[in-house]
């Protein structure tokens, strides 16, 4: 594969991963803010028993945080390769 084509593929993959990072970061920040629940059945903190945990796509804030972390690791590995 020519160097130009390889750079195009790497840059495209980096852009895709950056968009995923942006979307999961915005999701965590605005849709699942801190205090929106933990791994306990009804969240944590003051009044936690009165509200259920927030989930998006069946995943909690902590699950989305882990996905965000692994996307960031893949993005950094791709940048090192670049």
C-alpha positions in Angstrom: 0.0 0.0 0.0 1.3 3.4 -0.9 2.2 5.8 1.8 -0.5 8.3 0.7 -3.2 5.6 0.8 -2.0 4.4 4.2 -2.1 8.0 5.6 -5.6 8.4 4.2 -6.8 5.2 6.0 -5.1 6.2 9.3 -6.4 9.7 9.2 -10.0 8.5 8.4 -9.8 6.0 11.3 -8.5 8.7 13.6 -11.3 11.0 12.6 -13.9 8.3 13.2 -12.4 7.5 16.7 -12.4 11.2 17.5 -16.1 11.5 16.6 -16.8 8.5 18.8 -14.8 10.1 21.7 -16.7 13.3 21.2 -20.1 11.6 21.2 -19.5 9.4 24.3 -18.0 12.4 26.1 -21.0 14.6 25.4 -23.3 11.7 26.4 -21.5 11.2 29.7 -21.4 15.0 30.4 -25.0 16.0 29.5 -27.2 12.9 29.5 -25.5 11.0 32.3 -24.1 13.6 34.7 -22.4 12.8 38.0 -25.0 11.6 40.5 -27.1 9.9 37.8 -26.6 6.6 39.5 -24.0 4.0 40.2 -23.9 0.2 40.2 -26.4 0.1 43.0 -30.1 -0.5 42.1 -31.2 3.1 42.9 -28.1 5.2 42.6 -26.3 7.1 45.4 -26.4 10.3 47.3 -29.1 12.4 48.8 -32.5 11.1 47.7 -31.0 8.2 45.8 -33.7 5.8 46.8 -36.3 8.0 45.2 -34.8 7.9 41.7 -33.7 5.1 39.5 -30.3 5.0 37.8 -30.2 6.7 34.3 -29.2 4.3 31.5 -28.7 4.9 27.8 -28.8 1.9 25.5 -28.9 -0.3 28.6 -25.5 1.1 29.9 -24.9 3.3 32.9 -22.6 6.3 33.3 -19.8 4.0 34.4 -20.2 1.6 31.5 -20.1 4.5 29.0 -17.1 5.8 30.8 -15.3 2.5 30.2 -16.2 2.5 26.6 -14.9 6.1 26.4 -11.7 5.0 27.9 -11.1 2.2 25.4 -11.9 4.4 22.5 -9.4 6.9 23.8 -6.7 4.1 24.1 -7.4 3.1 20.5 -7.2 6.7 19.4 -3.8 7.2 21.2 -2.4 4.0 19.7 -3.5 5.2 16.3 -1.8 8.5 16.8 1.4 6.7 17.9 1.2 4.7 14.7 0.7 7.9 12.7 
